[in-house]
Amino acid sequence: MISVDEHLETVLATVPTLPPFDQPLLEAQGCALGADVHCRVDLPTFDNSAMDGYAVRSADVADASPEQPVVLPVVGDIAAGSNKAYAMGERLAIRIMTGAPVPHGADAIVPLEDTDGGTANVAITRAAPAGAHVRARGEDAHAGDLVVGKGTVLRPRHITALAAAGYERVPAHPRPRVVVLATGSELQPPGTELAEAMVYDANSYSLAAAARELGAIAYRVGIVPDDPRQLLDLLEDQLVRADVVVTSGGVSVGAYDVVKEVLSRLGTVRFTQVAMQPGKPQGFGTVGDDRTPIFTLPGNPVSAFVSFEVFVRPALRKMLGLSGDGRAHVKAVVTKGWRSPDGRRQFTRVLYEPPTPDSPDGLGRVTPTGGHGSHLVSTLAAANALVVVPEAAVDVPAGARVNAILLDGGRLPLGH
């Protein structure tokens, strides 16, 4: 057997980062920015009003109060979007709307609520110091300033800044296209009447959902029977739209392990035993003229899920221009102990409960959700974390401090 770290190292050394290209701003949402983006203009691009009110000279209203309002002639109106040049002299006011350009000569805005709302003359009841309610040109950012840095996963808040800075398109790493298929003549689609000795296909749904969760484009091909010719034909058809292929099943040592049988002939996929539980049988390599990465995961649903988390997720994040697995990793305390196989890294399904204000150690608690069988999907559904048990540990007693990966605490590209 090889170690988990050795297998992951091979995967990450093989999988490329997809090069960035200019994408429409909304299509780039959720993707990693491929280069630093700098402001094209000053933000704001001109001095403008932060309030509906009146543009004035601050010195003219310095003594204004409710008891002794300052009355000024109103000599104009400026609406938002007006590009007409306005100027005003001493002891004058111009009515102004939010976002409208501040006229030359004015240095403050008196909010409408601090006036009587007059149109010919306005009575001002509160002083407005210089700069009051004025959004100064460049106070947010200057042309040339960094808006969003390379590697940032674009969220709505970043889209806001990029659009305000004048960008319709930005360089971003594309979402990898992931073709997912499950192999096995015993598989049957959900929603059909289950025949004797058959099982519903959970893996193609599980793996496609996992790929979509972290931002990839997933194509769920569905079920491929244990027929070498059908598998080869399907792979040839699907490679034209795949940046990566993920299969499940057919990678052990049985007589009908068709994935291993077919791909071993190509000589580009390595099948091995990885020192982990669940997920021991693994395969990885490349297929096709474009050397498309292919992951061949075990067929038991929990094994396939854990294998995706440990190997495929970091690989897809690398393709997205990110690093790591994007999950939150935390320390926690075990409430109920369990055993772990010697020499294998165990990924135990647990329910993680975050620390409470009165937790004496400041740590959350983890409780196993059931047995360790890789077919026990109900224990997977009940879990919200995986505890990583080192290879040398065979006993995980109650009270032990462990490392946990939170399954609900970081979807990616959301964990960056």
C-alpha positions as CSV (number, residue, x, y, z in Angstrom):
1,M,0.0,0.0,0.0
2,I,1.0,3.6,-0.5
3,S,0.1,6.4,1.9
4,V,-2.7,8.9,1.4
5,D,-0.1,11.7,1.1
6,E,1.8,9.9,-1.6
7,H,-1.3,9.3,-3.7
8,L,-2.4,12.9,-3.3
9,E,1.0,14.2,-4.2
10,T,0.9,12.2,-7.5
11,V,-2.6,13.6,-8.2
12,L,-1.6,17.2,-7.6
13,A,1.5,16.8,-9.6
14,T,-0.5,15.6,-12.6
15,V,-3.6,17.8,-12.6
16,P,-3.1,21.2,-14.3
17,T,-4.4,24.5,-13.3
18,L,-6.8,25.6,-16.0
19,P,-5.5,28.9,-17.5
20,P,-7.6,32.0,-16.9
21,F,-9.4,33.8,-19.7
22,D,-11.6,36.8,-20.0
23,Q,-15.1,36.0,-18.9
24,P,-18.3,38.1,-18.5
25,L,-18.5,39.4,-15.0
26,L,-21.5,37.4,-13.9
27,E,-20.2,34.2,-15.5
28,A,-17.0,34.6,-13.5
29,Q,-18.9,34.6,-10.2
30,G,-17.6,31.8,-8.0
31,C,-14.4,31.5,-10.0
32,A,-10.9,32.5,-8.9
33,L,-9.5,35.7,-10.4
34,G,-6.6,35.0,-12.7
35,A,-4.8,38.3,-12.3
36,D,-4.8,41.4,-10.2
37,V,-7.5,43.9,-11.3
38,H,-6.9,47.6,-10.9
39,C,-9.3,50.5,-10.9
40,R,-9.8,52.2,-14.2
41,V,-11.2,55.4,-12.8
42,D,-11.4,57.3,-9.6
43,L,-14.2,56.2,-7.3
44,P,-16.3,58.2,-7.1
45,T,-15.4,59.8,-10.4
46,F,-16.6,63.2,-9.3
47,D,-17.6,65.0,-6.1
48,N,-21.3,64.1,-5.6
49,S,-24.0,64.5,-3.0
50,A,-24.7,61.8,-0.4
51,M,-28.1,63.2,0.4
52,D,-31.1,64.9,-1.1
53,G,-30.8,68.5,0.0
54,Y,-29.1,71.7,-0.8
55,A,-25.6,72.5,-2.0
56,V,-24.2,75.5,0.0
57,R,-21.0,77.1,1.1
58,S,-20.3,76.0,4.7
59,A,-19.3,79.5,5.8
60,D,-22.8,80.8,4.8
61,V,-24.6,78.4,7.1
62,A,-22.2,78.3,10.0
63,D,-24.6,80.1,12.3
64,A,-27.8,78.3,11.3
65,S,-30.0,76.9,14.1
66,P,-33.7,76.1,14.5
67,E,-34.1,79.3,16.5
68,Q,-32.3,81.4,13.9
69,P,-32.4,79.7,10.5
70,V,-30.3,81.0,7.6
71,V,-32.4,81.8,4.6
72,L,-30.8,81.5,1.1
73,P,-32.1,82.0,-2.4
74,V,-32.4,78.7,-4.4
75,V,-30.8,79.3,-7.8
76,G,-31.1,75.9,-9.4
77,D,-31.7,72.2,-9.3
78,I,-29.3,69.4,-10.0
79,A,-30.5,65.8,-10.6
80,A,-28.4,62.7,-10.5
81,G,-26.9,62.1,-13.9
82,S,-26.8,65.8,-14.8
83,N,-23.7,66.7,-16.8
84,K,-24.5,70.4,-17.0
85,A,-21.8,72.6,-15.3
86,Y,-23.1,74.4,-12.2
87,A,-21.4,77.1,-10.2
88,M,-22.6,79.3,-7.3
89,G,-21.5,82.3,-5.4
90,E,-21.8,83.4,-1.8
91,R,-25.0,83.1,0.1
92,L,-26.8,81.0,-2.5
93,A,-28.1,77.5,-2.5
94,I,-28.8,74.9,-5.2
95,R,-31.3,72.1,-4.6
96,I,-29.5,68.8,-5.3
97,M,-30.4,65.1,-5.4
98,T,-28.4,62.1,-4.1
99,G,-25.6,61.2,-6.5
100,A,-25.7,64.5,-8.4
101,P,-22.5,66.4,-9.0
102,V,-21.6,69.1,-6.4
103,P,-21.6,72.5,-8.1
104,H,-18.4,74.5,-8.2
105,G,-18.2,76.9,-5.3
106,A,-20.2,74.6,-2.9
107,D,-18.4,72.6,-0.2
108,A,-21.2,71.1,1.8
109,I,-24.7,69.6,1.5
110,V,-27.5,70.4,3.9
111,P,-29.9,67.5,4.1
112,L,-33.5,68.1,3.2
113,E,-34.6,67.4,6.8
114,D,-32.5,70.3,8.1
115,T,-34.5,72.8,5.9
116,D,-38.0,73.8,5.2
117,G,-37.8,72.4,1.7
118,G,-38.2,75.7,0.0
119,T,-37.9,76.1,-3.8
120,A,-37.5,79.8,-4.2
121,N,-35.8,80.4,-0.9
122,V,-34.7,77.8,1.7
123,A,-34.6,78.2,5.5
124,I,-31.6,76.2,6.8
125,T,-31.9,75.1,10.5
126,R,-28.6,73.3,11.1
127,A,-25.0,74.2,10.2
128,A,-23.1,72.0,7.7
129,P,-19.3,71.9,8.1
130,A,-17.1,71.8,5.0
131,G,-17.3,68.3,3.3
132,A,-20.6,67.4,5.0
133,H,-22.5,64.8,3.0
134,V,-20.1,65.2,0.0
135,R,-18.7,62.1,-1.5
136,A,-15.3,63.3,-2.6
137,R,-13.7,62.2,-5.9
138,G,-11.3,59.3,-5.3
139,E,-12.2,58.9,-1.6
140,D,-13.0,55.2,-2.2
141,A,-10.3,54.4,-4.7
142,H,-8.0,56.1,-7.2
143,A,-7.4,55.0,-10.8
144,G,-4.6,52.4,-10.7
145,D,-5.5,51.2,-7.2
146,L,-6.0,47.4,-6.7
147,V,-9.6,46.5,-6.7
148,V,-9.5,42.7,-6.4
149,G,-6.4,40.6,-6.1
150,K,-5.4,37.5,-8.1
151,G,-6.7,34.2,-6.6
152,T,-9.8,35.8,-5.0
153,V,-12.9,33.8,-5.5
154,L,-15.4,36.2,-6.9
155,R,-18.4,36.8,-4.6
156,P,-21.2,39.3,-5.1
157,R,-19.2,41.9,-3.1
158,H,-16.3,41.6,-5.5
159,I,-18.6,41.8,-8.5
160,T,-19.9,45.0,-7.1
161,A,-16.5,46.6,-6.9
162,L,-15.4,45.3,-10.3
163,A,-18.5,46.7,-12.1
164,A,-18.1,50.0,-10.3
165,A,-14.5,50.1,-11.4
166,G,-15.6,49.7,-15.0
167,Y,-15.1,46.0,-15.8
168,E,-17.6,44.1,-17.9
169,R,-15.2,41.1,-18.2
170,V,-12.3,39.9,-16.0
171,P,-9.6,37.2,-16.3
172,A,-10.8,34.2,-14.3
173,H,-10.0,30.5,-14.1
174,P,-12.8,28.5,-15.7
175,R,-14.9,25.9,-13.9
176,P,-13.5,22.4,-14.7
177,R,-15.9,20.2,-16.6
178,V,-16.3,16.9,-14.7
179,V,-17.7,13.8,-16.3
180,V,-19.1,11.4,-13.7
181,L,-20.1,7.8,-14.3
182,A,-20.8,4.8,-12.1
183,T,-20.0,1.3,-13.3
184,G,-21.7,-2.0,-12.4
185,S,-24.3,-4.2,-13.9
186,E,-25.9,-4.4,-10.5
187,L,-26.8,-0.7,-10.6
188,Q,-30.3,0.6,-11.3
189,P,-31.4,4.3,-11.6
190,P,-33.3,5.8,-8.6
191,G,-37.0,6.2,-9.3
192,T,-37.3,2.7,-11.0
193,E,-38.8,-0.4,-9.4
194,L,-35.8,-2.2,-7.9
195,A,-35.2,-5.7,-9.3
196,E,-33.9,-8.6,-7.3
197,A,-30.1,-8.5,-6.5
198,M,-29.9,-4.9,-7.8
199,V,-29.1,-1.7,-6.0
200,Y,-29.8,1.9,-6.7
201,D,-27.0,4.0,-8.2
202,A,-26.0,6.5,-5.5
203,N,-22.5,7.2,-6.6
204,S,-23.1,9.1,-9.8
205,Y,-25.4,11.5,-7.9
206,S,-23.1,11.8,-5.0
207,L,-20.0,12.6,-7.0
208,A,-21.8,15.0,-9.4
209,A,-23.3,16.8,-6.4
210,A,-19.9,17.0,-4.8
211,A,-18.3,18.4,-7.9
212,R,-21.1,21.0,-8.3
213,E,-20.8,22.0,-4.7
214,L,-17.2,23.2,-5.1
215,G,-18.0,25.1,-8.3
216,A,-17.3,22.6,-11.1
217,I,-19.6,21.8,-14.0
218,A,-20.7,18.2,-13.6
219,Y,-22.0,16.0,-16.3
220,R,-23.6,12.9,-14.7
221,V,-23.5,10.3,-17.4
222,G,-25.1,7.6,-15.2
223,I,-24.6,3.9,-15.2
224,V,-22.2,1.8,-17.3
225,P,-22.6,-2.0,-17.2
226,D,-19.7,-4.3,-16.7
227,D,-18.8,-4.4,-20.4
228,P,-15.3,-3.3,-21.5
229,R,-16.5,-2.3,-25.0
230,Q,-19.3,-0.1,-23.6
231,L,-16.9,1.6,-21.1
232,L,-14.3,2.3,-23.8
233,D,-16.9,3.7,-26.2
234,L,-18.4,5.9,-23.5
235,L,-15.0,7.3,-22.4
236,E,-14.2,8.2,-26.0
237,D,-17.5,10.0,-26.4
238,Q,-17.2,11.9,-23.2
239,L,-13.6,13.0,-23.4
240,V,-14.5,15.8,-25.8
241,R,-16.3,17.7,-23.0
242,A,-14.2,16.6,-20.0
243,D,-11.4,18.4,-18.1
244,V,-11.5,15.5,-15.7
245,V,-13.3,12.1,-15.5
246,V,-14.5,10.5,-12.3
247,T,-15.7,6.9,-12.2
248,S,-16.8,4.7,-9.3
249,G,-16.7,0.9,-9.0
250,G,-14.7,-1.7,-10.8
251,V,-11.3,-1.0,-9.3
252,S,-10.8,-4.0,-6.9
253,V,-9.5,-7.4,-7.8
254,G,-12.7,-9.2,-8.8
255,A,-13.5,-10.9,-12.0
256,Y,-15.8,-8.2,-13.2
257,D,-13.8,-5.1,-12.2
258,V,-14.2,-3.7,-15.7
259,V,-12.7,-0.2,-15.0
260,K,-9.4,-1.7,-13.9
261,E,-9.4,-4.2,-16.7
262,V,-10.0,-1.6,-19.4
263,L,-7.8,1.2,-18.2
264,S,-4.9,-1.1,-17.2
265,R,-4.4,-1.9,-20.9
266,L,-3.9,1.7,-21.7
267,G,-0.9,1.9,-19.4
268,T,-1.7,5.5,-18.3
269,V,-3.7,4.7,-15.2
270,R,-2.1,3.4,-12.0
271,F,-4.2,1.2,-9.8
272,T,-3.1,0.9,-6.2
273,Q,-4.0,0.2,-2.6
274,V,-4.0,3.4,-0.4
275,A,-3.5,3.0,3.3
276,M,-6.9,4.5,4.3
277,Q,-10.3,3.5,5.5
278,P,-12.6,3.7,3.7
279,G,-11.4,4.0,0.2
280,K,-8.4,1.6,0.0
281,P,-8.6,0.7,-3.8
282,Q,-7.8,3.7,-5.9
283,G,-6.9,4.4,-9.5
284,F,-5.6,7.6,-11.1
285,G,-3.9,8.6,-14.3
286,T,-4.7,10.2,-17.7
287,V,-6.7,9.1,-20.8
288,G,-7.0,10.3,-24.3
289,D,-4.8,12.4,-26.6
290,D,-5.2,15.4,-24.3
291,R,-4.1,13.4,-21.3
292,T,-7.4,14.1,-19.4
293,P,-7.0,13.2,-15.7
294,I,-9.2,10.3,-14.6
295,F,-10.0,9.2,-11.0
296,T,-11.3,5.7,-10.6
297,L,-12.9,5.5,-7.2
298,P,-14.2,2.5,-5.3
299,G,-17.8,1.5,-5.6
300,N,-19.1,1.5,-2.1
301,P,-20.9,4.9,-1.6
302,V,-19.1,6.0,1.5
303,S,-15.7,5.0,0.0
304,A,-16.5,7.0,-3.1
305,F,-17.6,10.0,-1.1
306,V,-14.5,10.0,1.1
307,S,-12.2,9.4,-1.8
308,F,-13.7,12.5,-3.5
309,E,-13.1,14.6,-0.4
310,V,-9.5,13.4,0.0
311,F,-8.3,13.3,-3.6
312,V,-10.7,14.8,-6.1
313,R,-11.7,17.9,-4.2
314,P,-8.1,19.2,-3.9
315,A,-7.4,18.4,-7.5
316,L,-10.5,20.3,-8.7
317,R,-9.5,23.2,-6.6
318,K,-6.1,23.3,-8.2
319,M,-7.8,23.3,-11.6
320,L,-9.8,26.3,-10.3
321,G,-6.6,28.2,-9.4
322,L,-7.0,27.5,-5.7
323,S,-5.2,25.4,-3.1
324,G,-6.0,22.9,-0.4
325,D,-9.4,21.3,0.1
326,G,-11.4,24.4,1.0
327,R,-12.8,22.8,4.1
328,A,-12.6,24.1,7.6
329,H,-10.3,21.9,9.7
330,V,-10.8,22.1,13.5
331,K,-9.7,20.5,16.7
332,A,-12.5,18.7,18.6
333,V,-13.0,16.3,21.6
334,V,-14.3,12.8,21.2
335,T,-17.5,12.0,23.2
336,K,-17.6,8.2,22.4
337,G,-14.5,6.3,21.5
338,W,-13.9,3.8,18.6
339,R,-11.2,1.6,17.1
340,S,-9.1,2.4,14.0
341,P,-7.2,-0.1,11.8
342,D,-3.4,-0.1,12.4
343,G,-1.4,1.3,9.5
344,R,-4.3,3.0,7.7
345,R,-5.6,6.6,7.9
346,Q,-9.2,6.5,9.0
347,F,-11.8,9.0,8.0
348,T,-14.6,8.6,10.6
349,R,-18.1,9.9,10.0
350,V,-19.0,12.1,13.0
351,L,-21.5,14.7,14.1
352,Y,-19.6,17.8,15.1
353,E,-21.1,20.2,17.7
354,P,-19.4,23.5,17.9
355,P,-18.1,24.8,21.3
356,T,-20.5,26.7,23.5
357,P,-19.6,29.7,25.6
358,D,-19.2,27.5,28.7
359,S,-17.0,24.9,27.0
360,P,-14.0,24.6,29.4
361,D,-11.5,23.9,26.6
362,G,-13.1,26.0,23.9
363,L,-13.4,23.0,21.6
364,G,-16.3,21.4,19.8
365,R,-17.4,17.8,20.3
366,V,-17.6,14.9,17.9
367,T,-19.7,11.8,18.1
368,P,-19.6,8.8,15.6
369,T,-22.7,8.5,13.6
370,G,-22.6,4.7,13.4
371,G,-20.4,1.9,12.1
372,H,-17.4,2.1,9.8
373,G,-18.9,0.1,7.0
374,S,-18.4,1.8,3.6
375,H,-22.0,0.8,2.6
376,L,-23.6,2.6,5.5
377,V,-25.0,5.7,3.8
378,S,-27.3,6.6,6.6
379,T,-24.3,7.2,8.8
380,L,-22.9,9.5,6.1
381,A,-26.1,11.5,5.9
382,A,-26.1,12.0,9.6
383,A,-22.5,13.2,9.7
384,N,-21.4,16.8,9.2
385,A,-17.7,16.1,9.6
386,L,-14.9,13.6,9.2
387,V,-12.4,12.9,11.9
388,V,-8.9,12.1,10.5
389,V,-7.3,9.3,12.6
390,P,-3.5,8.9,12.0
391,E,-2.1,5.6,10.6
392,A,-0.4,4.7,13.9
393,A,-3.5,5.2,16.1
394,V,-5.6,2.1,16.8
395,D,-7.7,3.4,19.7
396,V,-9.6,6.7,19.8
397,P,-10.9,7.0,23.3
398,A,-13.5,9.3,24.7
399,G,-11.9,12.6,25.7
400,A,-9.2,12.4,23.0
401,R,-8.5,15.5,21.0
402,V,-8.8,14.9,17.2
403,N,-8.7,16.8,13.9
404,A,-12.0,17.1,12.1
405,I,-12.9,18.2,8.6
406,L,-16.2,20.1,8.6
407,L,-18.2,19.0,5.6
408,D,-20.7,21.8,5.9
409,G,-18.2,24.5,6.7
410,G,-16.6,25.2,3.3
411,R,-17.8,24.6,-0.2
412,L,-15.6,25.7,-3.0
413,P,-14.6,27.5,-4.3
414,L,-16.4,28.9,-1.1
415,G,-13.7,27.9,1.3
416,H,-11.1,30.3,-0.1
